Amino acid sequence: MLPVDTLVIDELSLAKNPTSKRFKTLRKYLPMFKQRIGLTGTPVPNNYLDLYGQIRLLDDGKRLGRSFSAYRDEFFYPADFMGYTFKLRPGAKEEIDALLSDLCLVIIGDENDLPASSVIDVPVTLPVDARKAYRELEKELLIQLKDKEVVALTAATLCNKLLQITGGAVYDDEKSVLPVHDAKIDALRKIRKQHKDEPILVLTAFKHESARILAAIDGAEMFDERRLQDWQDGKIKTWVADPRSLSHGIDGLQKSGRIAVWFTLTYSNETYIQTNARLIRTGQSAETLIYRLTATNTIDDAVAEALREKTNIQSGLMSALKALQTMHG
């Protein structure tokens, strides 16, 4: 018997998937607690489907039911013929809100409580050869989308390949890294030079991006939470990280750093917001600068648009694909 009767789950939205290992692990321990409290700043990172797993952990299915598929079928309808995306039925949002009104407490802070911040998009021009390679792959993806042949796994593979090209290197079929260009590396060098000795957090999507940055930027180091004190003491000037490794639960980055550079954007709205919040938070003493390196007229722009136009679309990936199709009308 535990000497406590209350379970507090921080970053509750990480358990939004009721089939995930994290969700199943938590469920085993729930009967041991009389009270459960969940905390999150992004309860609906994609749409209201994300609420089910979180609420189920808190009330054992009393409000939204004990079956995810039943919840989905009652309040949502498929938004595409493949059944990959779902949208709320008319009036469903209000019904769900009413069901949760006695359980959820929403605290909206004053924007003035947070330090000032700016998002700065840095356009990057791809070299001719890289642009050609990109266009060929992009054409393949758009054709498949138009012909309704693309499935989620294929879409993710092609999108990641496009993002790799805009980033400057790609994996071949044998997982070897093939360099394509250094346009974003050059843009990062300019930002690094502009801010002299200020600490900069660089956010990457692929391991080969991190490796190339570490080799190109003097003094750059790979993120390690155990070295947080060194970061706060100003001993690390360029810290390279996968945003998924620090978007939740890490506090203290804001004590010495105010600059983040997204080398490659994520199409996960939750990861994007939570990662930026590592710097834009209480304790930050200066304006936070969020740089985003975007290759002009590429999937980078589509991902940025998907992040800006946050809608009731289940997957940020599919939202980015929709934006890419719109760009090419």
C-alpha positions, 0 to 999 in steps of 0.5 A, a space after each residue: 500500500 502506497 503512503 499517498 492517495 493522490 496521483 498527479 500526471 504531469 503532461 497528461 497529453 502524452 498519454 492521449 493514445 489509449 493504445 500506447 505503452 505509456 497509457 497501458 502502463 499508467 492504467 495498471 496503477 490507477 486503482 491504487 489512488 483515490 484521486 487523480 489529477 492530470 495537468 497539460 497545456 495542450 489537451 487537444 494538440 490535434 483535435 478532440 479525439 485526443 481527449 479520450 485517452 486523457 479523460 479515461 485515465 482520470 475517470 475510468 470511462 465514466 464521461 466519454 465511455 470505455 471504448 475509443 471507437 464508440 466515442 469516435 463513432 458517436 461524436 465524429 465522422 470520417 473526413 476522407 474516404 480512407 478513414 484517416 482523418 475525422 471531424 467533429 459532428 455538428 454540435 459534438 464539441 458542445 456535448 463533449 464540453 458539457 460532459 467534461 464540465 464537472 471534471 476539467 478546470 481551465 486556467 487561462 493566464 494573462 499573456 502579460 505574465 509571459 516574456 515577449 517572444 518573436 517568430 522569425 522565418 529565415 528563407 533559405 534558397 536551395 541550390 539548383 541540383 537540390 531543387 531539382 531532386 526535391 521537385 522530382 520527389 515532390 511531384 511523385 508525392 503530389 501525383 499519389 495524393 491526387 490519385 488517392 494512392 498514398 497511405 499514411 505510412 507512404 505519406 510519412 516516408 515521402 514527407 520525411 524524405 522531402 524534409 531531409 532534402 530541404 535540410 541538406 542530406 538524405 538517407 539512402 536505402 541502406 541508411 547511409 547519409 548522402 549530402 545534398 547541400 549546406 544552405 541551412 547550415 550556412 543560414 545557421 552559421 549566420 544566426 550563430 555569428 549574429 548572436 555572438 556568444 549567446 546560447 542557442 538551442 538548435 532543433 533538428 528532425 533527423 540524426 544526420 542533421 545533428 551530426 552535420 551541425 555538430 561538425 559545422 558549428 564550433 563548440 556545438 554539443 548534443 543535448 544531454 539533460 544531465 548537463 543542464 547546469 552547464 547550459 545555465 552557467 553559459 558553458 554551452 553555446 550551441 546545444 543541438 536537440 531533437 525536440 521530442 527529447 525536451 518538449 515536455 518536462 524539461 524546465 530551466 532552459 529559459 534561465 540562460 537561453 532565449 534563442 531557438 532555431 528550428 533547423 527543420 520544423 515538426 508537423 506535430 503542433 503539440 511538440 512545436 508549442 511545448 518545445 518553444 515553451 521551454 524558453 517562453 516561460 516564467 523565469 525568462 528575462 529577455 525577449 525569446 527569439 524563435 528562428 525557423 529555417 524554411 526552404 522557399 516554396 517547399 514542404 517547409 512552408 507547408 509544415 509552417 502553414 499547418 502549424 499556423 492553421 491548427 484545425 480539427 485534423 487528426 494528424 499534423 502530417 495530413 494537415 501538412 499534406 493538405 497545405 502542400 496540395 494547396 500550395 501547388 493548387 
